[in-house]
Amino acid sequence: MNHLAQNIKYLRRVNKLTQSELADMFEIKRSQVGAYEEGRATPKIQIMQDLAKQFSLTLDELIACDFETEGLPKPDSVSKGLQVLPIVVDEKNDELIPIVPVKASAGYLNGYADPEYIEQLPRFSMPVPELSGGATYRVFQIKGDSMLPVLPDSYIFCEYIESDVDIKDGQAYIVITKDDGLVYKRVYQRKTGSLLLKSDNVEYDSYEIESASVLELWKAKGILSFDLPQPEQIENQKISETLSEIKEEIRRLREAW
C-alpha cells in the first residue's frame, strides 16, 4: 500500500518544518510540497531519493510504511542491504539502465551511491520482456577470464538485489565489495554468514568474503559480447566444468567429514 503522501506530511510535522522550509531543502516550490502531501502529485524519483536520504530511510519505507500508525522505523531494523539506490529516468519518468564500463569500474566503488555520478554514466532503455517488471537494472562490463566462457570485456545485464538473503546459491552475480571492488562470480551463502565467491574458470581459486563488506549485489540476467568464443574455447570450457564439478564434490566430502 502506498503511504507516500501522508508520510511526507508526517516527516515534515515531526521535524517541525513548514511546507516552505521543506521545499527549500529540496529546491522545489512550496506548492509542490502541498500537492505531494495531498496526493495530487507524485514526486519524481530523484525527489523521493533525496527525501529518503535526508531522513535516513529506504525508499521502501518512505512509500510502504505507515508512519502515522507504526512510527518511524528504528535504525537497527533496517537491513544493510536496503539502501537508497540512485537511478536515472527519462523525461517520461521511465527508468533508464546505466552502463558501467571497465574504465569506470574503479570510480563506481566511490560513486555507486551518488546520484550525480550515476547520472554521468552512459544509459539506455531496452524494452524487452526479460528486463521488465519494475526491477532496477544496471550493465557492468567485466575484465579478466575468471568466468569463461564469458569473455573479457563482456557486458553483464544485471538486476538489483536488495539483500544477501535473496541470494540463490550457484547463480552468477556482480558483487561490489569494499576490498575487491567490482567482481563477477558465482555466489554461495555459508553457514558462518560469509559468502563464497567461485569462478567458472577452474584456474581461479574460490574465496570467502564477509557479508558486511558487500556494498551492492546485482544478479546476472544476460550477457552481451562482441568477441565470440572459438570451438577450442568451448571444448576447453567443458573440461574446466568437469574439473570444477570434481573439485566441488571433494570440497563437500571434506566438509561432511
Secondary structure, 3 states (H helix, E strand, C coil): CCCHHHHHHHHHHHCCCCHHHHHHHCCCCHHHHHHHHHCCCCCCHHHHHHHHHHCCCCHHHHHHCCHHHHCCCCHHHCCCCCCCCCCEECCCCCEEEEEECHHHHHHHHHHCCCHHHHHHCCEECCCCHHHCCCCCEEEEECCCCCCCCCCCCCEEEEEEECCHHHCCCCCEEEEEECCCEEEEEEEEECCCCCEEEECCCCCCCCEEECHHHEEEEEEEEEEECCCCCCHHHHHHHHHHHHHHHHHHHHHHHHHHC
